[in-house]
Amino acid sequence: MNEKIIQTQYDVTKKSRVRQFYEAYKIYIISFVVVFFVLLISYIFLTEIKENKKTKLSNNYVSAKILLDKDKIEEAKNLLIENILANDNTYSPLSLFLVVDESLIGDKKEISDLFEHVIENCKFDKEMENLILFKKALHDSSYIDENTLLETLNPLIHKETIWKHHALLLIGNYFREKNENIKAREFYLQIMGMKNLSNNIYEQARSQLLLLGNE
């Protein structure tokens, strides 16, 4: 009997302490609960917005490819530009590559500006960023000067990246087309001294050096 009375008194005391604690920190507890649920709802809402955005961009990309097959060039171009300007890590570069591959924009400066937009506004892993830099340089090489090309490709040719030998070959070919053979040879020789080269890159550099040797 005494044990039951003691247990009852303990329970009452425990509940009283909990209530006292709640009364003392009620504002903080309620604030914490409210903030928690606001953050949870915000997270769910933002996640849904991102998923809806991703779905829309995916639909735009697929629709643009279908429109291109139907020769509806302008409609396809508008969808792809919308994707590029959406700053999405996946569909912005994919859409830009499609614009370039299909020659949907004739103004080279406009294309170069779109590359800059994607590089500056999307977050990529390092090799993906290097790929976009290389594609930008490849596109720009037909009209930019030597200094601008080298400045664009400096991040690739002075670091260890899978795109380094592609960049060196591009620069070598750039000088070769301008008949600056001494400069071209320098970059081809750099390629020949690299390890783990693909056969394709090796043969291109070797062929160019053989041609230079015969001139």
Solvent accessible surface area in square Angstrom, and as a share of the most:
residue,aa,sasa,rsa
1,M,176,0.79
2,N,111,0.57
3,E,141,0.63
4,K,147,0.62
5,I,81,0.41
6,I,111,0.57
7,Q,98,0.44
8,T,80,0.47
9,Q,112,0.50
10,Y,127,0.48
11,D,53,0.27
12,V,92,0.53
13,T,59,0.34
14,K,111,0.47
15,K,143,0.61
16,S,46,0.30
17,R,162,0.59
18,V,92,0.53
19,R,161,0.59
20,Q,117,0.52
21,F,120,0.50
22,Y,82,0.31
23,E,86,0.38
24,A,71,0.55
25,Y,104,0.39
26,K,75,0.32
27,I,131,0.67
28,Y,154,0.59
29,I,56,0.28
30,I,85,0.43
31,S,53,0.34
32,F,143,0.59
33,V,66,0.38
34,V,82,0.47
35,V,81,0.46
36,F,106,0.44
37,F,106,0.44
38,V,82,0.47
39,L,113,0.56
40,L,76,0.38
41,I,112,0.57
42,S,45,0.29
43,Y,147,0.56
44,I,97,0.49
45,F,120,0.50
46,L,99,0.49
47,T,48,0.28
48,E,94,0.42
49,I,77,0.39
50,K,141,0.60
51,E,106,0.48
52,N,88,0.45
53,K,88,0.37
54,K,83,0.35
55,T,78,0.45
56,K,107,0.46
57,L,6,0.03
58,S,32,0.21
59,N,86,0.44
60,N,15,0.08
61,Y,37,0.14
62,V,81,0.46
63,S,44,0.28
64,A,0,0.00
65,K,94,0.40
66,I,86,0.43
67,L,27,0.14
68,L,23,0.12
69,D,124,0.64
70,K,126,0.53
71,D,116,0.60
72,K,91,0.39
73,I,77,0.39
74,E,103,0.46
75,E,92,0.41
76,A,0,0.00
77,K,41,0.17
78,N,86,0.44
79,L,42,0.21
80,L,0,0.00
81,I,39,0.20
82,E,77,0.34
83,N,0,0.00
84,I,0,0.00
85,L,91,0.46
86,A,25,0.19
87,N,61,0.31
88,D,15,0.08
89,N,72,0.37
90,T,59,0.34
91,Y,38,0.14
92,S,0,0.00
93,P,1,0.01
94,L,71,0.35
95,S,0,0.00
96,L,0,0.00
97,F,26,0.11
98,L,20,0.10
99,V,0,0.00
100,V,45,0.26
101,D,105,0.54
102,E,88,0.39
103,S,92,0.59
104,L,19,0.09
105,I,20,0.10
106,G,78,0.75
107,D,79,0.41
108,K,92,0.39
109,K,118,0.50
110,E,73,0.33
111,I,4,0.02
112,S,10,0.07
113,D,67,0.35
114,L,17,0.08
115,F,2,0.01
116,E,68,0.31
117,H,50,0.22
118,V,0,0.00
119,I,34,0.17
120,E,129,0.58
121,N,68,0.35
122,C,11,0.07
123,K,171,0.72
124,F,37,0.15
125,D,101,0.52
126,K,120,0.51
127,E,64,0.29
128,M,56,0.25
129,E,48,0.22
130,N,8,0.04
131,L,33,0.16
132,I,0,0.00
133,L,26,0.13
134,F,25,0.10
135,K,64,0.27
136,K,16,0.07
137,A,0,0.00
138,L,93,0.46
139,H,35,0.16
140,D,3,0.02
141,S,22,0.14
142,S,78,0.50
143,Y,91,0.35
144,I,25,0.13
145,D,86,0.44
146,E,49,0.22
147,N,112,0.58
148,T,57,0.33
149,L,1,0.00
150,L,42,0.21
151,E,125,0.56
152,T,22,0.13
153,L,0,0.00
154,N,60,0.31
155,P,53,0.33
156,L,0,0.00
157,I,18,0.09
158,H,136,0.61
159,K,113,0.48
160,E,157,0.70
161,T,19,0.11
162,I,107,0.54
163,W,48,0.17
164,K,35,0.15
165,H,25,0.11
166,H,53,0.24
167,A,0,0.00
168,L,1,0.01
169,L,13,0.06
170,L,17,0.08
171,I,0,0.00
172,G,0,0.00
173,N,43,0.22
174,Y,12,0.05
175,F,3,0.01
176,R,42,0.15
177,E,144,0.65
178,K,101,0.43
179,N,117,0.60
180,E,60,0.27
181,N,45,0.23
182,I,154,0.78
183,K,77,0.33
184,A,0,0.00
185,R,93,0.34
186,E,94,0.42
187,F,20,0.08
188,Y,0,0.00
189,L,97,0.48
190,Q,75,0.33
191,I,0,0.00
192,M,57,0.26
193,G,66,0.64
194,M,48,0.21
195,K,175,0.74
196,N,151,0.78
197,L,33,0.17
198,S,53,0.34
199,N,128,0.66
200,N,96,0.49
201,I,4,0.02
202,Y,83,0.31
203,E,81,0.36
204,Q,70,0.31
205,A,0,0.00
206,R,103,0.38
207,S,52,0.33
208,Q,45,0.20
209,L,26,0.13
210,L,97,0.48
211,L,90,0.45
212,L,7,0.04
213,G,56,0.54
214,N,125,0.64
215,E,131,0.59
